[in-house]
Amino acid sequence: MTDSKSISIATSLVPGRDIELQSLATKSWRAHGFQVTALNAASEIANVRKQFPDSLSIAAERTAEKAVGKPLPFVIDLLRTATAQNPTARVIGFLNSDILLRSQCDLARILIEHASSAAILLPRVDISDIRSAEGYRPTGQETYSIGYDGIFCHPICLPVFPTACFVLACRSGTIGCHWC
């Protein structure tokens, strides 16, 4: 497996909802060797730290709450957090907190190889429950949700992201799964 210091990602954990799922998701990321940091509104930090004790969580300096009605972080701030937590990372990124990464390949190596020249976007495949995720195998007939639930890129790409346009979006009642 590739050096665990090579990939740094950020997410925003949702306190009080889907604790088991989000814990399994972040565990799946760490299993691939990713360094994981949660970026949340200051008002959420105490609950995030209590409900997700295995995750490093830091308070966001700003959120999009005035625009979207929820204290969601901006994508650029997630990417900046991933960079700040590991300035030597070869790949930075973010994932929505309900995404389980399943893979039988060296995902870190693949991301490092390809993210040096392109951004890698992750669409989600919705599955019905956590138990379904454990045995999920792609069939080629999947329907992908609208939008992307993650991005991986080289830190050099950071300046091209807008500073206030994109935020994470949360949907309740679904679980996302990615497979390599």
N, C-alpha and C positions, 0 to 999 in steps of 0.2 A: 504494500500500500504506500502511497505517496506521503511524504512528510506532512504531519498534521498542522504544521505552521504555514502551509502553502495556501490554504483557502480560508478566508474570513468572511462570515456572513452575519447578517443582522435580520431580526424579525421584530414583530411587536406582538407580545403575548396578550391574550384576552383574559383578564382575571374574572373568575366567577362563571366561566362557560367552557365546557369541553376540556376540562383540566387533563383528563386521561389522554385524550387525543393529542392535545398540544404537547404533553410530556413525551408521548411516544414519537411524535413528529421530530421534536428536537433531539431525542435520543437517536433516531434514524440518521440525522444529519451528522451527529458526532461519530456514529459508527463508520461513516465514510471519511472520518478524519477532519471534518470541518470545525473550525473555531466558531462558536456561536455566541452572539450577544443580543439581548433583548433591549429594544429602545421603546420606552413607554412614556406617557404623560406623567409628570411629577405626581399628580393626584392618584395614579395607579401603582406607583412603584412599591409601596408597602405591601399591597395585596399580591402583586406579581412576585415579589421576593418570598412571601409566605407560601403561596400556592405552587411556585416553581423554584424550590430551593436549589436545584441543580443547575439553574441558568444564571449567568451573569446578566444583571439587568441594570440599566442606567436611565436616568431621566432625560427626556427630550427637552431641548431648549424652547421648542415651539411645536405646535401641532396644527392640523387643519380643521380643528373643531368649529371655528367660526364659519367656515365654508361648507362643511359636510355634516355638522351636528354631532360628531364623535371625535374623541381625542386621537385621531389617527396621525401617524408620523408621515412626513413627506419621504418619497423614495430617495431623493438626494441625501436626506439626513440619515437614512438607513445605510446607504453606501458610504457616506462619510464616517459613520460609526464603525462599520466593518473595517475601513481603512485605519481609523484612529486606534482601534483595538489591536491591530496587527499591521504596522507600517511596512513590514517586509513581505506581506502576503503577495503571492503571484496572481491570485484571483480574488475578487471581492464580489459580494452579491447580497441578495435578500430573498427570503422565502416567506410566503404567508404561513402563519403559525399552525395551520391545519394540514400541511402537506407532508405526507409520508414519502420518503425517498426509498424506493426499493430497487436494488440493483444486484446483478451477479457479475458486474464488471468493476474495474478499478475506476470508479466515477471521478475521483479526484484527479487521476492522471489524465483522463479524457478531457475534463474541464480545463486543466492547465494547458494541455496541448492546443485546444481549440479557442479558449477565451483570450489567448494572446493576440488573436487577429480578428475576433468578432465577439459581439455580445450574444450570449446564449439565453433565449427566452424559454420559459417553461409554461406550457398550457397545462391545465389540470384535467384529470379524468375523475369524475364524481363516482364514488362508490357508496353503498348503502350504510355500512357500519364498519367498526374497527375489525371485527372478525373476518369480514369480507376482504379487508386490506391485506391480512396476513397471507391469504392464498391467492391474491389477485395476480393474474397473468394476462398480458395484453393479447387480444384476439385479432387486432387489425380492424375491428369494427367499432372501435370506441368513438364516442362523440365527445369532442372537447368543448369545455365551457368557453364563453366569451371572455377575452382578456387573458392576462398572464399572471401567474401566481409566484413568479420568481424570475430573477435575472442573475446571470453570472457574467463578469467581464474583467478585463485587466484594469488595474487601478488607474492607468493612464487615460481611460475613458471618462473618468469622473467629471472633468470640466465640461463635457458635452451635455450633461443632464441638466434640465431646467431646475431652477431653485425652488419653485413653488407650484408646479403644475400637477404632479402626480402624487397620489397618496395610495396607501394600501386600502383595499376594500374587503370587508368581511361579510360573509354570507352564513347564515345559520342553517343547520340541518343537513349540511353536506360535508363530505370528507374528500379531500383531494389526494390523489396518489400519482406518483411519477415513477416510471420504470425505465431503466437503461438496458 
